[in-house]
């Protein structure tokens, strides 16, 4: 082992490239591009006499993704050649993709950006090589190439640091209007769904498809009901009609079982957008699909679109009246997770060996596979953009988001309690809200969670279409002798559902915002009594008994959620900031998680 070079190869600018996306398919395609480029570097290591340390081999890489860093041990003196071959292989794959997508190769400075470092054999063996490789890699990343490019067609709309390509790819759909760089056209083309494929490693459903999934599952359960069939058939006919021309191919959710029958399969895969009545605006659809916006042609188009709007409204009414199913939620959630201090963990003396790093690499593989398996289950209806073991980005319907955050956090401890703790952020956002802004907000929420003393925290945020937002941050586990196993997401979940139909009124926020300062100066007993009174006053329920029962539970959870995040503070104290944030999030969850 002492006679081997330690080689570290990293792809830089990964998060920026992935998240400079307009759609979920752009996002997923960006993630898969990075994964496949990393696989090119891995393949060079596997073809040579090098021994792979990170990442661990996996048969499920197309589902779980690939870390953007490769660590290998090569025969002494061969490390530099190995790193150079891996870099060349990555660049060759990138050019191959550009040629296939655009029919030519264009400059994309900084993409792919491969940085590598080699630590030759030295006294102290692997631990000293690891430290040296990290120092060299950090130094290499400080050296940048700056290439001046002329933006004759203006900047790329997704990545302004790149110029827009001189000529977009052929065969674009009529609604495609973006002006993109060569790198982003590659993402767009790889992620774009079509009607021939039902599964692709590059594609995931749209925000509409994810947000409406729980509602569509209920519709599919009752698809043989004549009233349901009739309305879904109306939607199908209008969307698929060639004269209307508003069909948008989509990808199905992994957790939604494929149903039998053409009509049910259309709803399963393509119907996510069309179960919302506000999707049926003739003016908006005409602009999107480049149709006349006035005159007789527009009048005819408007009448056809109105049939779709009425069908969507009638379908929601039938599901509510006959099957007690609420309308589709307009919200979905982004889940981001990051293991706390992973770099320091790898450099700890107890972990700093070739054997231990190999074990950790395999543990991260198992975490990624388990998280992906959980997210793609029918119980959660989620979809992973990438799962690397030490980090995660996924989407979930609003109704299952808290359960998904809990499951993905638990997956880490199930694989190995020795791994670092996980901090997470859950951002609820409107299906029409710009995806890039939502992703940026989720990163801010994750930063807030990781800023909690001791980390190991969850941030729950919402971002309304109007721009109104709130973030509640708390340690994953709150001290509570009555329910020591409950996590913060379990406490918030009380507000997402109620078998009795009890719910909080938004009026609670007005009273809490007005009186919170005075409330937080009371003794714990007086504070609890007054909070119970306020919550009871603003609880709506079918009966007074149900109102009282829900109010007592809700007040107790708000009291616990209102504790300070700092472990240095008295756990019995109430933080005014935490209490208000928790109440705002609780009201939001009750309104939108269905």
C-alpha positions, 0 to 999 in steps of 0.5 A: 500500500505504501508503494501506491499513488493516491489519486483524487479527481474532482469535477468542479462547478457541479451544483451550479451547473445542475441547478441552473435549470428551468425545469425538473427535467433540466435539473435531473439531466444536469445531475445525470450528465455529471454522474456519467462524466464521473463514470468516465473517470471511474472507468479509466481507473477500473481499466487500469491497475488502480484500486477504487476507494470512492465511489463504491461500485453500485449496480443502481448508479443510474437511479442513485447518481454518482459523487463528483469525486473519484479517489483511487490508489494507482501503482507508484509513478502511474498516478499522474498518467491515470489522472490525465487519462481520466480527464481526457476521457471526461472531455471526450465524452462531453464533446461526443454529447455536444456533437450528437446534440448540436451537430457540432462542438462549441466552447463551454468554458468551465464545463466540464472542469476536471481538477486532480491531484496526486500524492506519491508514496510517503512515510506515514502511508495512506493518512499522510497521502490523504492530507497531502492530496487534499492540500494539493487539490485545494491549491489546484482549484485556486488556479482558473482558466479564463476564456473570453467568448463573444456573445453574439447572440446574447448570454444564455438565459439559464447561465449568463456566464456562457454565450447563447449558441449560434444555432439551436438544435433541430427538432425543437417543440413549438413551445421551446423559446429559450436562448441557451448555451451549448451546455444547457441545450445538452441538458434540455435535449437529454431531459426532454420527454417524448411519447416513445419512452416511458422510463429514462435515467435523464427525466423526472416529472414536472412540478405539476406532475409531482404536486398532483400525484396524490390526487391522480392516484385517487382518480386512478383508483376510481377510474372505472366510475362512469363520472370519473371516466367521462371527465378524464376522457374530456381532458384527454381528448382536448389535450391530445387533439391535433388541432388544439396542439397543447400536448406536452410529453411528461415522465411518470413518477417512479412510485405510481404503478402503471395502470391498465388502459390508454386513458388511465395511462395518459393520466398516469404519465401526462395528466399532471398539469391538466387536473388543475383548472388554472392550467386551462387559460386560453390566453396563456396556452395560446401564447405558450404554443404560439397560436393566434391570440385574437380572431376566429382561430382564437375563438375556436381555440378558446371554446375547446380549452373551455371544455378542458377547464370545465372537465378539470373543475367537474373532476375535482367536484366529483372526487370531493363529493363522491369519494371525499378527496380534496382538490390537488395541492398546488404545492410540492416540496424540495428536500435537500440533505447534507451529512454534517462535517463529512470532510472532517469526518473522513480526516479524523484519525480513527477513519483515516485509513484505506480500509476505513475509507473503503468501508465509509464509501460502501456505507454512503452507497448503501445510504444513497440506494436506501434513500432512493428506494424510499423516495420512489416507493408508492407511500412517498411518491417522491423522486430523487434528482441525485443521491450521493449518500452524503448529500441528497436533492429530491422532490416530494408531493406536499402531503408526503414531504415531512414523512420523506424528510424523516425517512431519508434522515433515518436511512443514514442511521439505519445504515451506520450510526457511526456516520455523521448526523444529517441536516436537512431542509424541506422547502414547499413551493408553488408548482408555478414558482420559478424553479431556480429561485425555489432551489436557491431558497432551499439552499438558504434553508439548508444553510440555516439548518447547518448554522444551528449549534451542533447542526443535526437540524431540520429547516422547514420553509414555505415559499408562496407564489406571491413571494411570501415565505417563512423558515422554521429551524429546529434540532431534529429531536426535541427533549420530551419525556412524553414522546422521546422518539418523536422528531420535529417533522412528526410534531409538524405533521399534526398540522397536515392532517386531521381525521376529524377535520379539525384545523387551525385558523390563520387568525391564530397568527394575528394573535400570536404576532400581536401577543408573542412578546408578552406570552414569552415572558410568562412562566411556563405554566401560564404560557401553556394555559394561554397558548391553549386558550388561543389555539382553542379559539382559532381551531375549527372542528365539527364538534366542540369535543373535537375542537378541544382535543385538537387544540390541546394537542396543537398547543402542546406541539407549538409549545415544544416547537417554540423552544430555542434552537441553541443547545446552550439555552434553557430548554424550558424557555420559549423563543418568540422567533421560533414560536411565530415561525412554527405557527406560520409553518403550521398554518401553511401545512394545514392549508396546503398539504393534501 
